[in-house]
Amino acid sequence: MTSHDETTPVLIVGGGYAGLASSLFLSHHGVRSVLVDRHPAVSIQGRARGINQRTMEIYRPLGIEARIREVGRPFDGEAGVVRCENLAGEWNWILEEDTRGALPELTACEFGMADQRSVEPILIDAARGRGADIRFGTRCVSVEADADGVTAVTEDRGTGRRRTVRSDYLIAADGFRGTIGRRLGVSRSGPGVTQHWVTFVVEADLSEIVRKRALFWIVVNSEIGLGSFLTTAVPDQWAISVAYDPGKEPAAGFTPERCARVARAVIGRDVAVRILDIASWEEAVGVADRFRSGRVFLAGDSAHVWPPAGAMGANAAVQDAHNLAWKLAATINGWAADSLLDSYGAERRPVAEALADITVRRQQARFGGDPGGDDVDDVLCTLGQRYRSSAVAGAGHGTVYGDKLEQRAVPGTRAPHLRFELDGGTIAVHDLFHDAFVLLTGSAGTAWTDAVSEVAGRTSIPLRAYRVGPAPAGAELVDLDGNWQSRYDLGRDGAVLVRPDGYVAWRSASPGGDPAALLTDALHRLLGTAG
């Protein structure tokens, strides 16, 4: 050990959505982490754009939903998909309506249109504000995992200084090109790379050409082949992507001069352009055969990758981190067994497989110019993911998605939306789920709230309880819309236990003779500490 060596409960490799969200969520749970990323700073490439309602629900209790919504304002009013030969020519709207409207009956959150370039600094600020250690310009040189932890060597790319970091766990959020999973023998199922792209950010005054803003434009012409055009959050800055064949030309051939010519071919006029940034990337399809290798976990694009239709990869990355963070916190803080961590892959890998199939079909429909064939409901895709694992008691389903959105609080599903009055203000039910298990019961459920106090007092498990009713008398939470009974179906004294990630873990029709014993047994089974 040298004087430069350090230890941390969790080392995160990669500073994209999966890594930054992991850093934020772990710090929110009081778990120290170190994040390293080889890039010098957040990229000016917009990359993923679009934050769905479920991800916004996750951000909301952490106090960053409003900031994310604000940085998405430049995209307000954008809707539809255009197919054209160039922007100055005829536009063929293959999808014109806006499918991102509010769903007040289902969630308190709206779809957000902020791009990754704008959101990542918000995640960084929020994580650092909670004590997270985030180091850009630092690459991970090597990783060695053993039964007790992970040893990694990191290098500051500016100074060349190397440090040995010992962690209890490592989150590999190093992306599709990342090597950590492969080094550990984790293979990936799927067709792999399906298309190579170069994306560049261009500055140009297109006010006379782009008079109506679409979500994006598909551009096909003889000069560039296949390409796309997107707006950014910065006025007069645009993102252009073109497909290329690395067998015929290297990505390095896309010099600023060539990109300027491509930009004019996409625009359709000889306008002044300035190239600000150029990056190459691969569109690919694949899901890691396992999301855990001992003390190393794969998250985001290192675990799964698919076409960028609908920003599902970005949202899945955040939701991976959300699922994993509370489980790591539970294990590190001693109130769950190591076996709880197996539920991460058991829950998130089937979701990844389902989303890979959905996005491939959407991409084929989109670039084929035919909006048909996309038979997956957006609401179900966003809010209807179901889990089946040891961290769910009595899940009655066998697939990720049902035929329609489940609006009953059954184990393995996202807790259905409710609006409450609490202490004179209005909250949504998902505002309660972020740092503890929450037990909800009816107005006659005093036995349950007493049981939660007892169990919380003699264990280290974070637990809270609330009674729900139509009026303040006998209830901490007043049901504002009258949906409590229909969506939770607990009578006056049943109970439902919701995990810190907002998923229903367990339910009981009544407290029986010893509700504390019932609750303790359920928690032991969920957390792997039984017996």
matplotlib code that plots the C-alpha trace (Angstrom):
import matplotlib.pyplot as plt

x = [0.0, 1.3, 0.5, -1.8, -4.0, -7.6, -10.6, -14.3, -17.5, -18.3, -16.1, -18.0, -16.3, -18.0, -19.6, -22.6, -26.2, -25.7, -22.6, -23.7, -27.2, -25.5, -23.3, -26.3, -28.5, -25.8, -24.9, -28.7, -28.6, -25.6, -23.1, -19.7, -18.5, -15.8, -16.6, -13.9, -14.4, -11.7, -13.3, -12.2, -15.7, -19.3, -19.5, -21.2, -22.8, -26.5, -26.7, -29.8, -32.8, -36.0, -36.7, -39.8, -42.3, -40.9, -37.4, -38.9, -40.7, -37.3, -35.7, -38.6, -38.0, -34.3, -35.3, -34.0, -37.1, -37.8, -34.2, -34.4, -37.7, -36.2, -33.2, -35.6, -37.6, -35.7, -37.4, -40.9, -43.2, -41.1, -43.1, -43.1, -40.6, -39.7, -38.2, -36.6, -33.8, -32.6, -34.0, -34.6, -36.6, -40.0, -40.7, -42.6, -44.1, -44.1, -45.2, -46.6, -48.6, -47.0, -47.3, -45.6, -48.7, -49.3, -50.8, -52.3, -54.3, -51.2, -48.3, -47.5, -44.7, -44.6, -42.2, -39.1, -37.3, -33.9, -30.9, -28.0, -25.6, -28.0, -29.0, -25.6, -24.3, -27.5, -26.8, -23.1, -24.1, -26.8, -24.4, -21.5, -23.9, -24.5, -20.8, -20.1, -16.5, -16.6, -13.4, -13.4, -10.1, -9.4, -9.3, -9.5, -6.4, -7.1, -9.6, -9.1, -12.0, -11.8, -14.2, -13.8, -13.8, -12.3, -8.9, -8.6, -5.8, -6.8, -4.8, -5.1, -4.9, -3.4, -0.6, -0.2, -0.4, -1.8, -3.7, -4.8, -8.5, -9.9, -13.7, -16.2, -18.2, -17.7, -20.3, -19.1, -20.9, -18.2, -20.6, -20.9, -17.2, -16.2, -13.9, -14.6, -17.4, -15.4, -12.3, -14.5, -15.8, -19.3, -20.6, -23.3, -26.2, -27.6, -26.5, -23.9, -23.0, -25.7, -24.6, -21.6, -22.3, -20.4, -22.2, -21.1, -22.3, -22.6, -23.3, -25.4, -28.2, -31.1, -33.9, -35.1, -35.0, -36.1, -39.4, -41.0, -39.1, -39.5, -38.2, -35.7, -35.3, -34.3, -32.3, -31.6, -29.9, -27.2, -24.5, -24.6, -26.6, -28.4, -28.4, -30.3, -30.7, -31.6, -32.0, -30.0, -30.7, -28.3, -29.6, -28.1, -26.4, -27.6, -26.6, -26.1, -25.4, -24.4, -24.0, -20.7, -18.9, -15.6, -14.6, -14.5, -13.5, -12.3, -14.1, -11.0, -11.9, -14.7, -12.5, -14.1, -13.9, -15.7, -18.3, -19.0, -19.7, -22.0, -23.8, -24.5, -25.8, -28.1, -29.3, -29.7, -28.2, -24.7, -24.9, -22.1, -21.4, -18.9, -18.1, -17.8, -17.4, -17.1, -17.6, -18.1, -20.2, -21.8, -25.5, -25.8, -28.1, -27.2, -27.8, -25.1, -25.7, -25.4, -25.5, -23.4, -20.0, -19.2, -18.7, -18.9, -22.2, -22.9, -25.3, -26.4, -24.9, -22.3, -25.2, -27.5, -27.6, -30.1, -31.1, -31.7, -35.4, -37.3, -34.2, -35.1, -31.4, -30.8, -33.9, -33.1, -29.6, -31.0, -33.5, -30.7, -28.9, -32.0, -32.7, -29.1, -28.3, -30.8, -29.7, -26.0, -26.9, -28.9, -26.0, -23.2, -25.2, -25.8, -29.6, -29.6, -27.7, -25.5, -28.2, -30.3, -27.8, -28.7, -32.2, -30.7, -30.0, -33.1, -35.2, -33.4, -32.1, -35.6, -36.5, -33.5, -34.3, -37.9, -36.7, -34.2, -36.9, -39.2, -36.6, -35.4, -38.9, -39.4, -36.2, -37.0, -40.5, -39.0, -36.2, -38.3, -40.7, -43.6, -45.0, -46.9, -45.6, -45.0, -47.6, -46.1, -48.0, -45.8, -47.6, -47.2, -43.5, -42.8, -44.9, -45.7, -42.3, -42.8, -40.2, -40.0, -37.3, -36.4, -36.9, -40.6, -43.0, -45.6, -45.3, -48.1, -46.8, -44.2, -43.5, -42.1, -45.2, -48.8, -51.5, -52.3, -51.0, -51.6, -53.4, -53.5, -50.8, -49.6, -46.1, -43.5, -45.3, -44.7, -46.9, -49.9, -50.2, -52.2, -52.4, -52.4, -52.8, -50.0, -49.4, -51.5, -49.7, -50.3, -47.9, -47.8, -47.4, -44.0, -42.7, -42.7, -40.4, -36.7, -34.8, -36.8, -39.4, -42.8, -45.8, -49.2, -52.4, -56.0, -57.4, -58.0, -54.4, -53.0, -51.7, -49.5, -48.1, -47.3, -45.6, -43.5, -42.3, -41.5, -39.6, -37.7, -36.7, -35.1, -33.5, -31.4, -33.9, -35.2, -39.0, -41.9, -45.6, -48.7, -52.4, -54.5, -58.1, -60.7, -60.4, -57.6, -59.2, -57.3, -55.0, -51.7, -52.4, -55.7, -56.7, -57.5, -58.9, -60.7, -58.4, -56.9, -59.3, -59.6, -55.9, -54.6, -57.6, -56.6, -59.8, -59.5, -56.6, -54.7, -51.1, -48.8, -45.0, -43.3, -39.5, -37.3, -37.4, -41.2, -42.0, -44.5, -42.7, -45.4, -49.0, -51.2, -55.0, -55.0, -52.6, -53.6, -52.6, -49.0, -48.4, -44.8, -44.0, -45.7, -43.7, -40.4, -40.8, -41.6, -38.6, -36.3, -37.5, -37.2, -33.7, -32.3, -31.8, -34.2, -33.0]
y = [0.0, 3.4, 6.8, 7.5, 4.4, 4.9, 2.9, 3.6, 1.5, 1.9, 2.8, 3.9, 3.8, 6.0, 9.4, 9.1, 8.8, 5.4, 6.4, 9.9, 8.6, 5.9, 8.5, 10.6, 7.8, 6.3, 9.6, 10.1, 6.8, 8.0, 5.7, 7.1, 6.5, 7.6, 8.1, 8.2, 9.1, 9.4, 12.4, 15.9, 17.1, 16.7, 16.5, 19.3, 16.5, 16.5, 12.6, 11.2, 13.6, 12.9, 12.0, 9.9, 10.2, 7.3, 8.8, 12.2, 10.5, 9.2, 12.6, 14.5, 13.5, 14.4, 18.0, 18.2, 17.7, 21.4, 22.1, 19.4, 20.7, 24.2, 23.1, 21.3, 24.5, 25.2, 22.0, 23.1, 22.9, 20.3, 17.3, 14.8, 13.2, 14.5, 12.6, 14.7, 14.9, 18.1, 20.7, 23.3, 20.8, 19.2, 17.8, 14.5, 14.2, 10.5, 11.3, 14.8, 14.6, 15.0, 11.8, 13.2, 14.8, 14.8, 11.8, 13.3, 10.1, 8.0, 10.2, 13.6, 14.0, 15.0, 13.9, 16.2, 17.1, 18.0, 16.5, 14.7, 17.7, 19.8, 17.2, 15.7, 18.9, 18.9, 15.3, 16.2, 19.2, 17.2, 14.3, 16.5, 18.5, 15.2, 14.4, 12.4, 12.3, 12.8, 12.9, 13.7, 13.3, 10.1, 6.7, 3.3, 1.4, -2.0, -3.9, -7.0, -8.4, -11.0, -12.4, -9.4, -6.5, -4.8, -3.3, -0.8, 1.4, 4.8, 7.4, 11.2, 11.9, 15.4, 14.4, 10.7, 10.1, 6.6, 5.6, 2.3, 2.3, -0.5, -0.7, -3.1, -2.9, -1.5, -0.3, -0.6, 2.2, 2.5, 2.2, -0.1, 0.3, -0.4, -3.2, -4.1, -6.6, -8.3, -8.5, -10.3, -12.8, -11.3, -11.9, -10.1, -11.6, -10.0, -8.9, -6.4, -3.4, -2.6, 0.8, 3.2, 6.9, 10.2, 12.9, 16.5, 19.7, 22.6, 26.3, 27.9, 30.4, 28.3, 30.6, 30.9, 27.2, 25.5, 27.3, 24.5, 22.3, 18.6, 16.0, 15.1, 14.9, 11.8, 12.9, 10.7, 11.9, 10.7, 12.9, 11.8, 8.6, 8.2, 10.9, 12.7, 16.3, 17.4, 20.6, 21.4, 23.5, 26.2, 28.7, 28.2, 24.9, 21.7, 18.0, 16.1, 12.4, 10.5, 6.7, 5.5, 2.2, 1.8, -0.9, 1.8, 4.9, 5.6, 7.9, 10.0, 10.9, 13.1, 16.2, 19.6, 20.5, 17.4, 17.8, 21.3, 19.9, 17.2, 19.9, 21.9, 18.8, 18.1, 21.7, 22.0, 25.5, 27.0, 28.6, 29.6, 26.8, 26.2, 22.7, 22.6, 19.0, 15.6, 12.2, 8.6, 6.0, 2.6, 1.8, -1.7, -4.2, -6.5, -7.4, -8.7, -12.3, -11.3, -7.9, -9.1, -10.7, -11.1, -7.6, -5.9, -4.7, -3.6, -0.6, 1.4, 0.8, -1.6, -3.9, -3.3, -1.3, -0.7, 2.0, 5.5, 5.5, 7.3, 7.7, 4.4, 3.6, 6.8, 6.2, 2.6, 3.6, 5.9, 3.2, 0.6, 2.9, 3.5, -0.2, -1.0, 1.9, 1.1, -2.5, -1.6, 0.7, -2.0, -4.4, -2.0, -0.7, -4.2, -4.5, -6.8, -9.9, -10.1, -12.2, -9.1, -7.9, -10.8, -9.3, -6.4, -8.6, -10.7, -7.5, -5.3, -7.8, -9.0, -5.3, -4.7, -7.7, -6.4, -2.9, -4.1, -5.8, -2.8, -0.2, -2.3, -2.5, 1.2, 2.1, -0.1, 1.5, 5.0, 4.8, 2.7, 5.7, 3.6, 4.4, 1.2, -1.9, 0.0, -1.8, -1.1, 1.4, 4.2, 4.5, 0.8, 0.9, 3.8, 3.0, -0.7, -2.5, -5.5, -7.2, -10.8, -11.6, -12.5, -8.9, -9.2, -11.4, -13.1, -11.6, -13.2, -12.3, -13.9, -11.2, -7.7, -6.1, -7.1, -6.4, -3.1, -0.9, -2.5, 0.0, -2.1, -2.3, -5.8, -7.1, -6.5, -3.4, 0.3, 1.6, 3.2, 7.0, 8.8, 12.4, 13.2, 16.1, 16.1, 18.8, 21.3, 20.6, 18.3, 15.5, 12.5, 9.0, 8.6, 11.6, 9.2, 6.6, 7.4, 6.5, 4.0, 1.2, 2.8, 1.0, 2.3, 1.2, 2.3, 4.7, 1.7, 0.5, 1.7, -1.8, -1.5, 1.9, 0.7, -2.4, -0.3, 1.8, -1.4, -3.0, 0.2, 0.6, -2.8, -3.0, -0.8, -1.0, 2.4, 2.2, 4.7, 4.2, 6.3, 5.8, 6.8, 8.0, 10.3, 12.8, 14.0, 12.2, 9.0, 9.5, 11.2, 11.1, 12.4, 10.7, 13.7, 11.9, 8.9, 6.3, 4.8, 1.9, 1.0, 1.1, -0.4, -2.5, -2.9, -2.2, -0.3, -2.3, -4.1, -2.9, -2.6, -2.4, -0.3, -0.5, 2.6, 2.5, 2.8, -0.8, -2.8, -5.5, -7.1, -6.8, -8.2, -8.2, -7.7, -7.3, -10.6, -11.2, -10.0, -7.4, -6.8, -10.5, -10.5, -7.4, -8.7, -12.0, -10.2, -8.0, -10.9, -12.7, -9.7, -8.7, -12.2, -12.2, -15.0, -17.9]
z = [0.0, -0.9, 0.6, -2.3, -1.8, -0.6, 0.3, -0.4, -0.1, -3.8, -6.8, -9.9, -13.3, -15.8, -15.6, -17.9, -16.7, -15.0, -13.2, -12.1, -11.0, -9.0, -7.3, -6.5, -5.2, -3.1, -1.5, -0.9, 1.0, 3.0, 1.2, 0.2, -3.3, -5.7, -9.4, -12.1, -15.7, -18.4, -20.1, -18.9, -18.4, -19.5, -23.3, -25.3, -27.3, -26.4, -26.7, -25.1, -24.9, -23.1, -19.5, -19.0, -16.3, -14.2, -14.2, -13.2, -10.3, -9.2, -9.4, -7.7, -4.1, -4.5, -5.3, -8.8, -10.9, -11.3, -12.4, -15.0, -16.3, -16.5, -18.6, -20.9, -21.7, -25.0, -26.4, -25.5, -28.5, -30.3, -31.6, -34.4, -36.7, -40.2, -43.1, -45.8, -48.4, -46.7, -44.3, -47.1, -49.1, -48.5, -45.1, -44.8, -41.3, -40.5, -36.9, -36.1, -32.9, -29.4, -27.5, -24.3, -22.6, -18.9, -17.3, -14.1, -13.3, -13.4, -12.1, -10.7, -13.2, -16.8, -19.6, -19.6, -22.8, -21.4, -23.0, -21.4, -21.8, -19.6, -17.1, -16.2, -14.5, -12.3, -11.2, -10.5, -8.4, -6.5, -5.8, -4.7, -2.5, -0.7, -0.4, -3.5, -4.9, -8.7, -10.6, -14.3, -16.3, -14.4, -16.1, -14.6, -15.6, -14.1, -12.0, -9.8, -7.9, -5.1, -2.6, -0.2, -2.6, -5.7, -6.2, -9.0, -10.3, -11.5, -13.3, -13.5, -17.2, -16.6, -14.3, -14.9, -11.2, -10.3, -7.2, -5.9, -4.8, -2.7, -2.7, -1.3, -4.6, -8.0, -10.5, -14.1, -15.8, -18.5, -21.5, -24.5, -25.2, -21.6, -20.8, -17.2, -17.9, -20.6, -18.3, -15.8, -18.4, -18.8, -22.3, -24.2, -26.1, -29.2, -32.7, -31.5, -33.6, -36.2, -37.4, -37.1, -36.7, -36.5, -34.6, -34.7, -33.1, -35.6, -35.1, -37.8, -38.2, -39.6, -38.6, -42.2, -42.7, -39.5, -38.9, -36.9, -34.6, -34.7, -32.2, -35.0, -38.7, -40.7, -43.7, -46.6, -49.8, -52.3, -50.8, -47.2, -47.3, -44.0, -41.4, -38.7, -37.5, -34.0, -32.1, -29.0, -25.9, -27.2, -29.8, -33.2, -32.2, -33.9, -33.8, -37.1, -37.3, -40.4, -40.8, -42.2, -42.9, -41.0, -43.5, -46.2, -44.3, -40.7, -38.3, -38.3, -41.9, -40.6, -40.3, -39.4, -43.1, -44.2, -41.4, -42.7, -46.2, -44.7, -42.7, -45.8, -47.5, -44.6, -44.5, -48.2, -48.6, -48.6, -45.2, -42.9, -40.4, -37.6, -36.3, -32.5, -31.6, -33.4, -31.9, -33.3, -31.8, -32.5, -32.6, -31.2, -29.7, -26.8, -23.2, -20.8, -19.8, -16.2, -14.4, -11.5, -11.3, -7.6, -6.2, -9.6, -11.1, -14.6, -15.2, -18.1, -21.5, -20.1, -19.2, -22.2, -25.4, -28.1, -30.7, -29.3, -30.1, -27.2, -25.0, -23.4, -22.8, -20.8, -18.7, -18.2, -17.0, -14.3, -13.3, -13.1, -10.7, -8.7, -8.3, -7.3, -5.0, -2.2, -2.3, -2.0, 0.8, 2.6, 2.3, 3.2, 6.2, 7.5, 7.3, 4.2, 3.2, 0.2, -1.6, -1.9, -4.5, -6.8, -7.2, -9.1, -12.2, -11.6, -11.9, -14.3, -16.9, -18.0, -18.4, -20.5, -22.8, -23.2, -24.0, -26.5, -28.4, -28.2, -29.3, -32.2, -33.6, -33.1, -34.8, -37.8, -38.1, -37.7, -40.3, -42.6, -42.8, -41.6, -38.1, -38.1, -36.3, -33.1, -31.1, -27.6, -25.5, -24.3, -20.9, -20.3, -21.4, -19.0, -15.9, -16.3, -15.7, -13.4, -11.2, -10.0, -7.6, -4.0, -3.1, -4.0, -2.0, -4.0, -7.5, -9.5, -13.0, -15.2, -17.7, -17.6, -19.2, -18.9, -21.5, -19.8, -16.9, -13.5, -11.4, -8.2, -5.6, -6.2, -5.4, -8.1, -9.6, -9.3, -6.5, -8.2, -8.1, -5.4, -4.3, -0.6, 1.7, 4.2, 6.8, 4.8, 1.5, -1.5, -2.2, -4.6, -3.2, -4.9, -3.0, 0.0, -1.6, -1.7, 1.5, 3.4, 3.3, 3.6, 5.0, 4.0, 5.8, 6.2, 8.8, 11.2, 10.8, 14.1, 14.8, 11.7, 12.5, 16.0, 14.5, 12.3, 15.3, 17.1, 14.2, 13.4, 17.0, 17.2, 13.8, 11.6, 8.7, 7.7, 8.0, 8.0, 8.2, 7.3, 7.7, 4.7, 4.9, 3.4, 6.2, 8.6, 11.5, 12.0, 9.0, 8.3, 4.6, 3.2, 0.0, -2.3, -5.3, -3.7, -5.4, -2.3, -1.9, -5.6, -6.3, -3.0, -2.0, 1.7, 3.5, 6.7, 8.2, 5.5, 4.7, 1.8, 2.1, -0.6, -1.2, -1.3, -5.1, -5.2, -6.0, -4.0, -2.0, 0.1, 1.2, 4.0, 4.2, 8.0, 10.9, 12.5, 16.1, 15.8, 13.0, 14.2, 13.7, 10.3, 9.2, 10.6, 8.8, 5.5, 5.8, 6.6, 3.5, 1.3, 2.5, 2.7, 6.4, 7.3, 9.3]

ax = plt.figure().add_subplot(projection="3d")
ax.plot(x, y, z, "-o")
ax.set_aspect("equal")
plt.show()
